Amino acid sequence: MKRIYSVTAALICATFILSACATVAGGMIGGGVGRMAGDQDAGRMIGAGIGMMIDISD
């Protein structure tokens, strides 16, 4: 019975990770661009926000 719960939990985690992939990718890209521009935190927040809008609209 514990194995069923483990498999279910793993599938739920995988679903959350795949559904938020644009948010994570946007944050990483924004962090890199922001680092080159001199303000890493602002770039990360802008990139993650744009990625979140893409995840919501999908």
QUISULLIN-V33853 format. One record per residue. N is the residue number from 1. RES is the residue in one small letter. PSI is psi in whole degrees, -180 to 180 (999 if undefined). NEAR is the number of other ideal C-beta (glycine too) atoms within 12 Angstrom. D_FIRST is the distance of its C-alpha to the first C-alpha in Angstrom with 1 decimal. Layout:
BEGIN
N_RES_PSI_NEAR_D_FIRST / N_RES_PSI_NEAR_D_FIRST
END
This chain:
BEGIN
1_m_-36_7_0.0 / 2_k_-31_8_3.8 / 3_r_-38_9_5.4 / 4_i_-42_10_5.4 / 5_y_-37_11_6.8 / 6_s_-43_12_8.9 / 7_v_-41_13_10.2 / 8_t_-43_14_11.0 / 9_a_-40_14_12.7 / 10_a_-40_14_14.6 / 11_l_-39_14_15.8 / 12_i_-43_14_17.0 / 13_c_-42_14_18.8 / 14_a_-38_14_20.4 / 15_t_-44_13_21.6 / 16_f_-41_15_23.2 / 17_i_-44_16_24.8 / 18_l_-31_16_26.3 / 19_s_-17_18_27.5 / 20_a_24_21_29.4 / 21_c_-32_20_30.9 / 22_a_-34_25_34.5 / 23_t_-46_27_34.3 / 24_v_-45_22_33.5 / 25_a_-41_22_36.0 / 26_g_-39_27_38.6 / 27_g_-39_28_38.2 / 28_m_-43_20_38.6 / 29_i_-44_22_41.6 / 30_g_-36_29_43.1 / 31_g_-40_24_42.8 / 32_g_-44_16_44.6 / 33_v_-42_21_47.3 / 34_g_-34_22_47.7 / 35_r_-40_17_48.1 / 36_m_-33_12_50.9 / 37_a_-17_16_52.5 / 38_g_-5_10_52.2 / 39_d_87_15_49.7 / 40_q_-40_20_46.2 / 41_d_-42_16_44.4 / 42_a_-42_18_46.2 / 43_g_-40_24_45.5 / 44_r_-43_26_41.7 / 45_m_-41_20_41.6 / 46_i_-46_22_43.7 / 47_g_-43_29_41.6 / 48_a_-36_27_38.3 / 49_g_-42_19_39.8 / 50_i_-42_22_41.0 / 51_g_-36_27_37.6 / 52_m_-39_23_35.9 / 53_m_-36_15_38.4 / 54_i_-42_19_37.6 / 55_d_-38_22_33.8 / 56_i_-39_13_34.5 / 57_s_-18_9_36.9 / 58_d_999_13_34.6
END
